[in-house]
Amino acid sequence: MQSAIIFDYTKKNFYSLTPLVATIDNIKDLQDIDLLLEEDIDSIRIRKLLEKYTNLIIAFSFRTAQFEDIYIRMKAIYSSLKKTELERITFIAGGSHPSGSPSTTLKSGFDFVFIGEAEYSLTEFIRRNLQEDDLFKTPGISFMEDEKLILTPRPDPIKLDEYPFISKKRRLYPPLEISRGCSFGCTFCQVPKLFHHRTRHRSPEILLDVIKWMGTKKLNDIRFITPNSFGYMSPKPKEVNKDAILHLLSSIKSTPGIDNVYYGTFPGEVRPETVSYDLMSDIQPMISNSRISIGLQSGSNKVLKDIRRGHTVEEGINAIEILDDIGFTPIVDIIIGLPTATEEDEMATINVIRHLIKRNSIIRAHVFMPLPGTSLEKTEFKPVYPKIKKILGKLSFQGKLEGNWSHQEKHALNAWKLNQRIANMPFIQREDNL
């Protein structure tokens, strides 16, 4: 039996899929399956692949904002391929949306959903496929059986140091994931529940070994993936392990071939309670970025308490002013439209935004989207208040606000409506296309 696993590989899932691809490539007993990366795979390409392979596993990874596009593509694939062709394909999905809403994902035509991290469970799934073993016993997956949602027991969290995070073989070099998970409990965020409110870190020795190799290959710009840059190697959520951070950054700075180190900026950020004058003064000479990304989320203490953010507005402003005093440009994340935010709360946020702009901050505005798998997943989407929308539009026009928040509002509404609709729809099935 000649099999292949096809990853629908795009810029939007590049960060999350690279570790999975690298893991599969590094396991010897999985070498009998061909692994292919395809961008925006469609029925034409699938049919071509079926000429070569007896069976295909086609894997998608996506966020809720991408769900509408994925649903449309799956409908097109099912309507274009014959039933006999579809029966030779196993569709699997992972990522934040499938993990948070396996039922709507399965209804969209997927056979299996992988819950949370998949380095272990996906490799076990492939191994079972190669051995023609029972796929339904794979740990950490979800599937439908007699119209009932089945969840198999999730495996223990992986030890990050034991798994690759770049692919030398395929020349895939995303920012380096130094931490995974979050110990905080923000109600709007999927990360804490995906990883059971637990944070793990890659050791500096593992990171530096890869970075030294990158220096020899002229991969000289180093960036990091982490939900909280200043939480690296910290034993407690609100504490800072300053020594570990400085050791990592100073070691990187002295590595031959490395020109730039970006820390505390996208695709990572920092939390307000981790910012101090001492820390920022010490790391400034070691990093190349002049911007620091920091999450504030709201200018209302009532709203921050409601979303269990874990800090006050005043603590957020103080941290942002420290960044400005040291000489960094704060990039401040704000969420508009949080469920309990009244127009008065949103105006309080606007007033904080205006103050922060005077302190050389750049505001990055987002519109709240009820995400599956969060405490707010059943929240009804509400549009931005017209008064607030007008003010945000003016600030955007003046170049004082980053983020395509108006586009996000449309996406959030569409995604929310689609989730509601699919929850009450029948499954896309191979038998639908005879």
DOPA-836756 format. One record per residue: x negated, y negated, z of N, C-alpha, C in turn. Coordinates in steps of 0.2 Angstrom, whole numbers, plus 5000, padded with zeros to 4 digits. Example, Ala and Ser with C-alpha at 12.3 -4.5 7.8 and 13.67 -1.06 7.14 Angstrom:
2
493450285039493850225039493450165039 493650115035493250055036493650005039 
This chain:
434
499650065000500050005000499649945000 499649904995499249844994499649784997 499449755002499849695006499449635006 499749575007499449515007499849475012 499549425016499849375020499749315017 500249275015500249215012500449155017 499949105018500149055023500348995018 500948965020501148905017500748845020 500248825017499748785020499748715017 499848665022499948595020499548555024 499448485023499148445027499548435034 500148455034500548445040500448505045 500248555042500148615047499448635047 498948595044498248615044497948625050 498148585055497848595062498048655065 498648675065498948735069498748795065 498748795058498548865055497848885054 497448835055496648855054496448905059 496648895065496348945070496649015069 497249015066497549085065497249115059 497049075054496749105048496049125050 495649085054495049105056495049165060 495549175064495549235069495649295065 496149295060496249355055495649365051 495249315049494649335045494149365049 494149355055493549375060493749445063 494249475061494449545064494349595059 493949645060493649685055494249735053 494649755057495149805055495749775052 495749705051496249675047496049655040 495449685038495149665031495549695026 495949745027496349775022496949735019 497049685022497549635020497249575017 497449555011497249495008497549435011 497149385013497449325016497349265011 497949235009497949185004498249115007 498049065005498248995007498648965001 499248955001499648924996499948864998 499948804994500248744996500948744992 501448734997502148724994502348784990 502248844993502448904989503148914987 503248934981503948934978504149004975 504749014972504849084970504449094964 504249054960503849064954503149094956 502849064961502249094963502349154967 502849164971503049224974503049284969 503449274964503549324959502949344956 502449294955501849314952501449354957 501449344963501049384968501349454969 502049454968502349524968502149574962 501849544957501549584952500949614954 500549594959499949614961500049654968 500449634972500549664979501149704980 501149754983501749794985502149754990 501849724995502249695000501849625002 502249575004502049515005502349495012 501849465016502049425022501949355021 502549315021502449245019502549205026 502049165028502149135034502149055034 502649025037502748955038502648935045 502348875045502348835052502548765051 503048745055503348685054503648655061 503648585061503948545066504748535064 505148505069505848495068505948445062 505448395062505548345057505448375050 505148435049505048465043505648515041 506048535046506548585046506948585040 507248525038507648515032507348535026 506748515025506348535019506248615019 506048645024505948715025506648755023 507148725026507848755025508048755017 507848695014508048695007507648735003 506948745005506548785001506648865002 506848885008507048945009507748965005 508148925005508748935001508648944993 508148904991507948904984507548974982 507148994987506849054986507349114986 507749114991508249164991508749174985 508849114982509349114976508949124970 508349124970507949134964507649204963 507549234968507249304968507849354968 507649414965508149464965508149504972 508649534974508649574980508049624981 507949654975507349704976506749674977 506649604974506049574976506049544983 506549524985506649494992506449554997 506649614996506549675000505849685001 505449664997504649674998504349615001 504749575004504449515007504649515014 504149495019504349485026504249415027 504749375029504649305030504549295038 504049255040503849245047503749165048 503949145054503849075055503549065062 503249015063502948995069502848915070 502648885075502648815076503148795081 503148725082503548705087504348705086 504548705080505248705079505448785080 505148825076505348895077505348925084 504748905088504748925095505248895099 505448835098506048795101506748825099 506748835093507448865091507348925086 507248975089507149035085507849055081 508349045084509049065081509149025074 509048955074509148925068508648935063 508048955065507448975061507649045057 507849085061508049155059508649145054 509149105055509649095051509449065044 508949035044508649005038508349055033 508349115035508049165031507449205033 507249185039506649215042506749285045 506349325045506349395048506149395055 505649355056505349355063505049285064 505149265071504849205073504349215079 503849185078503249195083503349135088 503349155095503549105100502849085103 502749015103502148985106501549005102 500949015105500349025102500349095099 500049105093500149165089499449205088 498849175090498249215089498249285090 498549305096498549375098499149415094 499749385095500349415092500349425085 500149375081500149375074499649435071 499049435075498549485073498849555074 499149565080499549625081500049645076 500449595074500949605069500649635063 500149595060499749625054499549695055 499249705061498949775062499549825061 500049805064500649855064500849865057 500849805053501049815046500649855042 499949855043499449895039499549965041 499749975047499750045050500450075049 500950035046501650055045501950075052 501750035057502050045064502649995065 502950005070503549965072503449895073 503649855068503449775069503849745075 504449775076504949755081504649755088 504149795089503749795096503249755097 503149705092502549655092502749605098 502249595103502449545108502449475106 502849435109502949365107503249345101 503749385099504149375093504849375095 505249345090506049345090506249365084 506849405084507149425078507949445080 508349455075509049465076509149545075 509549565080509749635080510549645082 510949665077511649665078511949605080 511749545076511949485078511749455085 511249485088511049465094510249445094 510149395097509449365097509049405102 508449435099508049475103507349445104 507149435110506449405112506049465115 505449475112505049525115504549495120 504349525125503949495130503349455127 503149395130502649355127501949385130 501449385126500749415129500549355133 500049375137499649325141499349275137 499349215140498949155136498249185134 498049165128497349185126496849145130 496249175130495649135132495349095126 495449035126495248995121494549005118 494049015123493349025121493249095117 493749135117493649205113493949195106 494249135104494549135098494249075094 494149085087493849025083494348975082 494148915081494548855079494348815073 493848835070493748815063493548875058 493548865052493448925047492848905043 492348935045491748925041491848965034 492149025034492249055028492649015023 493148985025493548945020493448875020 492948855024492748785024493348735027 493648765032494248725035494048695042 493948635042493648605048494148545051 494648565054495148515058494748485064 495048435067494748415073494748465078 494248465083494148525087494648525093 494948575094495448585099495048595106 495048545110494648555116495148585122 495748565122496248585127496848605124 497248645127497848675124498348675130 498948645129499548645134499548585138 500048575142500048515146500448535153 500148505158500448525165500948475167 501048425163501548375165502248405162 502748365163503448395162503948345158 503648305154504048255150504648285146 505248265148505848305145505848295138 505548255134505648245127505148285123 504648315127504048345123504148425123 503948455118503948525117503348565120 502748525121502148555123502148595130 502448565135502448595141502748665141 503348665138503748725138503448785134 503148755128502848805124502248845127 501948805132501348845135501448845143 502048845145502248865152501948815157 501848745155501548695159500848715161 500548745157499848765159499348735154 498848705157498248685152497648725152 497348735147496748775146496248735142 495648745143495048705140494548755137 494248735131493748765129493048745132 492648785134492048765137491548725133 491248675136490748635132490248675128 490048735131489548775128489748805121 490448825121490748845115490748785110 491048735112491148675108490448655105 489948645109489248625107488948665102 489048735103488748785098489048765091 489748755091490048735084489748675082 489748625086489548555084488848555081 488448595084487748595082487648625075 488148675074488148705067488448655062 488948615064489248565060488748515058 488248495063487748445061487248465056 487148535056486748555050487048565043 487748555043488048555037488348485035 488048435038488248365037489048355038 489348395043490048385045489948335051 489748275050489548235055489948185059 490648195057491148155061491548205065 491548195072491848235077492448205080 493048245079493648215082493948275086 494448265090494648315095495448315095 495648375096496348385097496448405105 496848365108497048375115497648325117 498048355121498648305123498448255128 497848265131497548215136496848215136 496548175133495748175132495448165138 495648125143495348115149495548175155 495948225152496048275157495648335155 495148325151494648385149494348415155 494348485156494048525161494248495168 494848465169495048445175495448495179 495348505185495748555189496448535191 496548475191497248455192497448395187 498148395186498448355180498248285180 498248255186498148175187497348165188 496948215189496248205191495848195184 495248165185494848165179494148195181 493948245177493248275178492748235174 492548175177492148135173491448165171 491248205175490548235174490648275168 491148315167491248365161491348325155 491648265155491748225149491148195147 490748165152490148135150489648185148 489648245151489148295148489348315141 489948325139490148345133489948285128 490148225129489948175125489248155124 488848155129488148145129487748195125 488048265126487748315122487848315115 488448295113488648285106488248225103 488148175107487848115104487048125103 486848175106486048195105486048245100 486548275097486548325093486248305086 485748335083485548305076486048315071 486148265067486548265061487248245063 487448225069488048205071488048125071 488448095067488448025066488947985071 489548015071490147985074490548035079 490648005084491148045089491748005091 492348025090492947995091493248025097 493347995102493648025108494247975111 494748005113495347965116495747935110 495647955104496047935099496347985095 496847975090497148025086496748075083 496848145084497448175086497448185093 497148155097497148155105497448085107 497548085114497748025117497548025124 497647975128497547975135498147955139 498147975145498747955150498547895154 498947855156498847795160498447805166 498647865170498347875176497647895176 497347915170496747935169496247885167 496447825166496047765164495747725170 495147715170494747675175494247635172 494047585175493447545173492847585172 492647625177492047655178492047705172 492547745171492547795165492447765159 492847715157492847675151492147645149 491847615155491247585154490647635152 490747695155490247755154490347785147 490947795145491047825139490947785133 491047715134491047675128490347675124 489747685126489147685122489147755119 489547805121489447875118489947885112 490447845111490947855106490947805101 491147825095491147775089491847735088 492347765091493047725090493047665095 493347615092493547555096494247555098 494647605096495347615098495447665102 495847665107496047715112496847725111 497047785110497747795110498047815117 498547775119498847785126499547795125 499847835129500647845129500947805135 501347765133501747725139502447745138 502747755132503447775130503947735132 503947695137504547655139504347595143 504647535143504547485147505047475153 505347535154505847535159505647585164 505647575171505447625176506047675177 506647645176507147695176507147755171 506947725165506947775159506347825160 505747795162505147835164505347885169 505647875174505847925179506347975176 506847955172507247995169506948055165 506448025161506048075157505448115160 505448105167504948135171504248125168 504148065166503448045163502848045168 503048035175502448045180502047975181 502247925178501947855180502447805179 502247745182502647685181502447645175 502847595174502747545169502047505171 502047485177501547445180500847485179 500847545181500247595180500047595172 500547595168500347595161500047535159 500347475161500147405159499447395162 499247425168498647415171498147455167 498247515165497747555161497647525154 498147495151498047465144497647395145 497747365150497347305152496647315153 496547375156495847395157495447415151 495847445146495547465140495347395136 495847345136495647285133495147245136 495047245143494547215146493847245144 493847315144493147345142492947335135 493447315130493347305123493647345118 494047395121494447435116495047405114 495347425108495947405106496447465108 496947445113497447505115497947515109 498047575107498547595103499147625107 499647595108500147605113500747645110 500847705112501447745110502047725114 502647705110503247685113503847725110 504247755113504847795111505447745111 505847735106506447695106507047745106 507547735109508147775109508147835113 507747835119507847885123508547895126 508747955128509447965130509747915135 509447905140509747855146509547785145 509247765140509047695139509547655136 509747605140510247555139509947505134 510347455132510147405128509647355133 509847355139509447315144508747355145 508747415145508147455146507647445140 508047445134507647435128507347365127 507747315130507447245130506847245135 506947275140506347275145505747305141 505847355137505247385133505047335128 505447295125505247245120504847195124 505047175130504647125134503947145135 503947215137503247245138502847245132 503147265126502847265120502547195119 502947135120502647075118502047055123 502147075129501547065133500947095131 501047165129500447205127500147175121 500547155116500247125110499847065111 499947025117499546965119498946995122 498947055124498247085127497947125121 498047115115497647145109497847215108 498447235111498647305109499047305102 499047365100499447385094499947435096 500547415094501047465097501247515091 501347575093501547625088502247655090 502747635087503447645089503647715086 504047745090504347815087505047805089 505447845086506147855087506247915090 506647925096506747985099507148035095 506948095095507248155092507348205097 507948235097508148285102507748355099 507248375102506848425100507048495103 507148545099507348615102506748635107 506948665112506448695117506348645122 506548585122506448535127507048525132 506948495137507548485142508048435139 507948405133508448355130508648385123 508548445122508748475116509448465114 509948465119510648465118510948395118 510448345118510648275119510848255112 511448215112511648195105511248135103 511048135096510648085094511048015094 510747965096511047895095510547845091 510847805087510447765083510147705088 509647675085509347615089509847555089 509847525094510347465095510147415090 510647385087510547335081510147285083 510147255089509747205092509047225092 508947285095508247305096507947325089 508347345084508147365077507847295074 508247245075508047185072507347155075 507347165081506647135084506047185082 506147245082505647295079505447275072 505947265068505847245061505447185060 505547135064505147075064504447085066 504347125071503647145074503347185069 503647225065503347265060503147225054 503547175052503447125047502847085048 502747075055502147025057501547065058 501547135057500947175057500747195065 501247185069501047195076501347265079 501647305074501947365076501747415071 501447475073501347525068501847585069 501847625064502347685064502947665060 503147715056503647705052504347725055 504447685060505047705065505747705062 505847665057506447665053506547725049 506047745046506047815042506147865047 505847865053505947915058506647925060 506947865061507647865063508047905058 507947895052508347935047508248005047 507548025048507348095049507648125055 507648085061507848115067508648135066 508948085063509748095062509848155058 509448165052509548215048509448285051 508848285055508648345058509148365063 509348315067509848335072510548365069 510748335064511348355061511248425058 510648435055510548505052510548555057 510248545063510248595068510948605071 511348555071512048575073512348615068 512248595062512648635056512448705056 511748715056511448785055511648825061 511748795067511848835073512548875072 513048845068513648875067513748905060 513148915056513248945050513049015050 513249055045512949125044512249125042 511949185042511249195040511149195033 510649165031510449185024510149255024 510449295020510249365019510049385012 509649445012509449465006510049495002 510549515005511149545002511549484999 511449425001511849364998511649364991 511049384989510849374982510849444979 511349474975511349534972511049534965 
